[in-house]
Amino acid sequence: MPNPLPTGVRVRHNILSTISLLLMLAGMIWLMLATAPLRERKSAEERHHIFLRNGVSATAAGLAMAFLSLYLRIRFYRTPAGRPFLCTKLVMQLSTIRDFVSRAGHNFAGLPWRNADELLAELDALIAPVTAGERPNRARLDELFRYGSDLRRLAEQNGWDPCYLELAPRVRFCLRQFRREA
């Protein structure tokens, strides 16, 4: 299945990942170069002066770059767009449920939806923000995929309950991951 995230979101993710990794690498190289004179055979006093002259500033700069890199990664990965695998996984699970609902011949007796078109429109409305790189509507998804939900009753009434039981924990797992990042 192709990646459902828009190209702009994927490009932004790749650029920020690359920048953060380059910052981390630059910090490590800076530390190595600044401390290279310390590895030469010199007296303890000379090593101490070299460290005070080169090492402290380089260590501070290297650590600053490393923490900036870490901050960028943490900050960006807290957004859904920064977690393309999680977004893709959630969209795949919801699309599979949508495929089951789109099959003809469902019985909607006793359910809040009058027909499959209403439920499909609701599922499309839940999938759209995730594919756009935004946060999913967790409250509505929790309601749809909790034990004993209306979607579960629809699955039981129409014979695709085993598939629903397999997909619901995966959707709840994705929602827990998004909830952790909030």
N, C-alpha and C positions, 0 to 999 in steps of 0.2 A: 504494500500500500504506500503511495507517495506521501511525503510529509505534508500534513494539512496546514501547517503554519505558513503564513504569507512569507514571501521571499524577503521582504524588508526586515521582518523579525529574525529570520535565520541569519541574514547578513549582519545585523546589529549584534546578535549573539556571538557570531564568529569573530567580529572585530574586537569586541570587548574581551573575549577570552584570549585572543592573541595579544592585546595590549597588556592584560594582567600577567600573562606568562612572560612577556618580554621584560616587564618591570621586575619581576621576580629574578629572571636571569641576569639582568643588569645589576641588580643589588648583589647577587652572589659573585659576579665577576669583579665588581668594585671591591668587595671584601677581600677576595683572593689577591688582587693586585696591590691593595694597600698593605696587606700583611706579608707580602713576599719578602721584603727586606728583613723581616723578623726571623725568617727561617735561615738566614745566612749566619755563619759563625762570627759572632761579635760578642763583645762583653755585655754583661747584664745591663750596665748603665747605658750603653749605646742602643741596645734594643728598647730600653725604656723610653729614651728620647725619640726614637723613630716611631714607637707606638703613640706617644703623646702627640707627635707632629702629624703623622699620617693616619694611624690606626683609629683614633677616636672619631675624627671627622668622617673617615670612610665607613666605620662601623655604624655611625649614626645615619649616614646617607644610605647605606645598604639596608639597614633595618627600616628606614623610612620608606624606601622603595618596596621592600617586601610587604610592609603593612599596608601601603597604598594598594598594592596588587591584591592583597587579601581582602581589603575593604571593597574594592571594585567587584571582585568575584562574589562576595557575600551579598553586597547591595544589589547587584544585578540578578543573582540567582534567586533572590527573594521575590522577583516578579515572575508571573507565569511565562512571559516571553523568554525569560532566562532559563526556563526549564523546558526546552522543546521536547525532550523525551517524555516528560510527565504529561504535557499538553497533548502530544500525539497519542499517548496511551489512553488518556481520558476520551479523546475524540474517537478513537477506534472502538472503545467499549460502547460509547453512546451510539455510534453509527451501527454497530451490530444489533443493539436493541432496536434501533430505528428500522433496520431491515426486517426484523421479526414482526414489528408492528405494521409495516407496510404490506405484509402478505394479506391476501383477501380472505374474507370469511370469518373475521373475529366477532366474538359475542361481547358487546359492551354493556350488557344488562347489569345494573347495580353499580356502575362505575361513573365517575364524574364526567367522563367524555362521552359524547353522543355517538361519535364514529371515529374511525382511524385518522381522518384528516385533522381533527382537533388535537389529538395526541401527537401526530407527526409535526404539526405546527409548534406545539410546545417543546418537543425534542429539538427541533431545528433552532428554536429560540435559545435553548440551553447550549447547543453546540456552537452557535455563531460567535459568542464572545470568546470562547476558548480558541477557536481558529484565528480570531483577530488578535490574539496575544493578551487578552484581558483575563481577569479572574472569573472563574465560573460562578454561577448562582448557587452557592453551596446549600443555602436553606432549602431551595426547591429540589435540588438533587438529593439531599439527605431525605427529604420527604418521599421522593419517588423510590428510593432504593433502600429504605429501612425495612425491617422484617414486618410483614403483614401489610405492606403498602398496596395502593390501588393497582400499581403496575404489576406487582407480584400476583394479585388476584387475577388480573388480565392474563398473565402468563399461565396460571393454573387452569383457568377456564378454557384456554385455547391450545393447551398441549405443549407449550415450549417452556414449561417451568424448569426443567433441568438446565436448560441453557441460561435462563435468567438467574438461577441459583449459582451458576458458575461465574456469570459476569458481575453480579451485584457486589460481591466482596472486592473485586478488582476496582470497581467504581468507588466504593467506600475507601479503599486504600489510597487512591488518587486524591480523594477529597481530604483525607487525613493529612496527606503531604502538603496540600495547599493550606490547610488549617494551621499546620505547624509553622508555616512561613508568614502567617498573617501578623 
